[in-house]
């Protein structure tokens, strides 16, 4: 599977990857994504990769207003 597009969104605090995985399983199960191996605790943003621009737009629409 090739992940050609990236998507950056604000997220803060520890355990960013598990929190995003849990949110994605509940809210965006049909969107395939690739996560970075780790995200520093001090980072205020996270970038993930998705397969297409349509997936990126769908994910950003779902993330708008989400509490992660």
Secondary structure, DSSP 4 states (H G I P E B T S, - for coil): ----EEEEEE--SS-HHHHHHHHHHHH-TT--EE--S---TT-SEEEEEESSHHHHHHHHHHHTT---
